[in-house]
Amino acid sequence: MGRIGFTTTIPVEMILAAGKVPVDLNNLFINADRPQELVDQAEEEGYPRNICGWIKGIYSVALQLPDMEALVAVMQGDCSNTQALVETLVMQGIKTIPFAYPFDRDPDMLRLQMEKLRQEMGVTWEQVEEVRQELAGTRELLRELDELTWKHNLVSGFENHYYQVSATDFNQDPEAFTRELERFVDEVKSRAPFRQEIRLAYIGVPPIVKDLYQYLESQGARVVYNEIQRQFAMPFNATDLVEQYLLYTYPYGAFARLDDILVEIEKRNVDGVIHYVQTFCFRQIEDIIFRSRIKKPFLTLEGDKPGYLDAHTRMRVEAFLRMLASVKGNK
């Protein structure tokens, strides 16, 4: 069974309908034994130092992935460096399939992009819808896991992150992923609730550093809302595939994301917001918008390469949490 790689979330239902294995190259990169070596490999081959670490990791992973029949590259709605990434992979003989999310969220344009991908995969719309329905139960489990996180305090911020971010490709095996998720959801229901008093929202792309969630919890805080990871899980009640990927906010800019963020941070009784930005990413500019529109205590953290939080970042996190604890104690 051949593999179809991709650079960010795409209509994975089409890959599964074709009987192929979906592979999110981001997940392969960050979960590698030595992800920094993948970044180093790309730099040794000529990638500039001042290019996002995720792009360099994806490049190296794509070259090493066995049985990859093609790479679906999201050319609009994700990373501004994807075009150059694709060009260097084409030079290495990798077949690429472009996909684009329309910036204006136009449903007809999105359907056209899906139609092109459907034809590339050689499947019918009926086959795709059948897979979408099969995944509905898994997505419902992910909604339940998210509720167990913020409403019942039974799931850690990292666990919430892990299962939702894995929904981009269902760890390359939807059936096995669903079984694992079912066991986890059942097990956590017998836990004692977490007792961290400070409730945080995490917005922005998933972190390239490994220990952010664990460090926050060691300091008396817990993430109860992972913005983009939740979007990857697609917790929507959509009538068809086009609507499902129109409701998915990440590709459509800061204001589309704000609609979701503002609702969720109020619903989840969040005390403060951490906005993670990736070094050398154009999305850092969007921090201006989020800071102006989100009326909660706000901390921007920047990550560069795979590894652990540095001392300076830990100090900034500690100061932010002390401030939140002071505010909370004075209410």
N, C-alpha and C positions, 0 to 999 in steps of 0.2 A: 504494500500500500504506500503510494508516494506521498511526500510531504509538500505542503504549500506554506511557505513562510510569509509573514507580513510584518510591516514596520509599526503599525498601530492598529487599533480595533477597526475591523471591517465586517461586512456581513458574513460572519463565520458560517452561518447556516448554508451558504452556497458551497463552501468547501466540503462540509460534512455531507451534503446531498450528493456530491460527486464521488463519495467514498474515499476522500483523501483525508490526510491527517493535518489539521491546522496547527501551525507553530508560530506563536508570538515570539519574535526574536528578542524583544525586550526582556521577557521572562527568562529565556535561555541565558542571556548575558548576565543579568543581575544575580541569578542563582548558580552561576558557574563557580567552581571551586576557587578560581583565581581570576575574578573579573578584571582586576587591574592589568593583568597580563594581556587581556584582550584589547584594552585601551592602548597599551604599549605597542602591541603588534601593529595596530592601525597607524600609530605615529611613526613607527619604523618604516612603514610602507609609504609614508609621505603625508598623512593627514596632519594638518596644522595643530599645534598645541591649543590654539584659541578656537577650537571647535568643540561643541557639546560632547561630553563623555559618552552619552547614550548612542550617538551616531557612530562614534568610533567602535563602541562595543558591538553594535548591530553589524557593522561591516565585517568585523573579525568572525563573529558567530556565523554569519551567512556563508563565509568561505569554508567553514568547518562542518556545516550541517550535511550529514549524509542523506542521500535520496531526496534532496529538495528539487522538485520538478520546476518550481517557479517561485518568484517572490512578488507578492502583491504590495506595491509601494503607494502609500497615501501621499499624493503630490500636493493636495490642498486640504487644509483642515487639521494639520498636525505640525510638522517641523519644516522650517524654511530651508533646511539643509538637505532635505530628502532628495531633491533632484540631483545634486552633486553626488550623494551617496549612491544613487541608482546608476549614475554614469560610470562610477568606478567599479561597480559590481558587474555591469554589462561588459566592461573591458575584461573582466575575469571570466566571462562566458556564462553568466547567470541570466536565465530568462526572467524578465520582469514584466509585470502587468500593472499599468497605472490605474489608480482609483482616486477620485476626488470628491470631497464633500463640498457642496455649493455654499459659499460664504453667506448668501442671503437666505439659506434654508429653503430653497425653492424645491417643492416636492417633485415637480416634473424633471428637473435637472438631476435630482438624486435617483429617481427611477431610471433615468437614462444611464447613469453610471452603473447602477445595479444590473441593468439589462446587458451591458457590455461584459460585466463580470460573469453573469449567468451564462452567456454564450461561451466565454472562455472556459468555464467549468463544465460545459456540456450537459446542463441539467434543465429541467422544466420548472416553471414557477410553482406547479403543484408539488413537485418533489421538495422544493425549498420550503414551502409552507408546512409540509409534513414534518420536516426537521424542526422548524420553528415551534410547532406545537409540541414536539417531543421534548424540547428544551424548556418548555414553560414550567414544568415541575421543578427543574433545577433552579431556574430563576426565582421561583416562589420560595424555595429553600433559602436562597441568598437574601431575599427580603426578610424572611424570618430571622436569619442570623443577624441582620442589621438591626432589627427590632430588639433582639436579645442583647445587643450591644448598648443601645442608648436608652431603652425603656426599662430593661430588667437588670442591666449592669452585670451580665453573666459572661460577656465576651470581651477580651482585651482589645486595645486599639490595633495591635499588630495582627491578631487573629482575624479581626474584621478586614484589615488591609489585605492579608494574604489570600483569603478565600475570594474576596471580590476582585482583586487584581488578576487572580487565576482564571476568572470567567472570560477573559479575552480569547483563550483557546481551550479552556477547561482542562488544562494540563495535558493537552493532546489526546485525551481519552474521556469524552463526556460521561460514559457509563461509570467508569472507575471514579471519576471526580464526584459524581453524584452520590455514589455509595460512601465515599469518604466524608462528604459533606453531611449526609444523613447521620452517620455515626457521630460526627462532631456535634451536630445540633442536639442530638439525643443526650450526649454525655454532659454538655454544659448545663442542661436544665437541672442537674442535680448539684451544681456548684453552689458554694456560698457567694453572694454578690461581691463584686469588687467595691472597695471602700475609698478609693481616691476621691477627694472632694471637688477637685478642680476639673471641670468638664471642658474639653477642647474640641474645636473644629480644625481639621487639617484640610487646606485647599491647595490646589496646584498638582503638578504631576507627581507620581510616586517618587519617594526619595531614593537617591543613589547611595546614601549612607545606610548602614545596616542596623544601627542601634538606636534610632531616634525614638521609636515607640517605647522601647524598654527603658530608656533613660527618663523619658517623661513620667513613666509610671513609678520609677524609683524615687522621683521627686514629688510624688503626691498628686499627679495629674493623670488623666486618661483621655485619649481621643475617642469621642463618641460619634464623630462624623468624618468620614473619609470621602471627600467630594468626588474626585475623578474615579477613584476605585469603585464607588457606588454606581457611577455612570457606566463603567465597564460591565457591571453586573446587569444593567438594563432592567431596573425594577419598575417597569412601566406596563400598563394595561393597554397594549396597542392592538389594533384590529388587523394589521398586516405588517409586512417587513419594512415597507417604506415609512410608515408612521413610527415604527419602533426606532428606526435610525434617525428620524427627525426629532424625536423626543430626547435622544442622546445628545447632551449639550456640548461636550468637549470640542467638536470640530467647528463650532459656529461662533466662537469669539467670547470675549469677557462678559458682554451684556446678556447673552443667552445663558451663560453659566451663573450669572448673578441671580437670575430668576429662581434657580434651584437653591443656590447657597442661602439667600436671605430667608426663604421659607424654612429650610432645614435647620439653620442655627437657632431660630426662634422655637421651633417645635421641640428641639433637643435640649433646650435650656442651657445653651453653651455660654461659658464664662469668658472665653477668649479664643482668638483665631490665630493659627499659625499658617502663614502662606509660604510654601516651599517653592523656590525658584532655582532653576538649573543654570549654572555658570555658562555664559555665552549663548543663552537661549533668548530669542526675541520676546518670549512671553514675560520676561522680567519687566518689560515696559507696562504690562497690564497691572502690575502692582499698584500703579498710580490710581487706576480705576477702582480696584478693590478697596484700597485704603480710604478713598473718598466716599464710597457707598456703604461700606460695612461699619455700622456704628457699635462696634465691640472692640475691646482692647485687642491690639493687632501686632503680631511679630512676624517679620519677614526673615526667613532663613535661606541661605544660599549654599548649594552643594556643588562640588566640582567632579571629583573622581570617586570611584568605589572605595569604601573603607568605613571608618568610624568617625563619630563626632569629634572634632578637634576641641582643644581646651577653650578657645575663644567662643565657639558656638555654645558649648556647655555653660559657660558663664552668662551668656546672653539669655539662654533658656532659663537658667536659675533665677536671674533678675526678673524676668517676665513672670515666672510663676510666683515669686514672692510678692510682686505687685498685685497679681490676681488674688492671692490668698489674703492680702491686706484689704482689698476692696470687698471681697466676699465676707470677711470677718466684720467689716464695718456696716454691713447691710442690716 
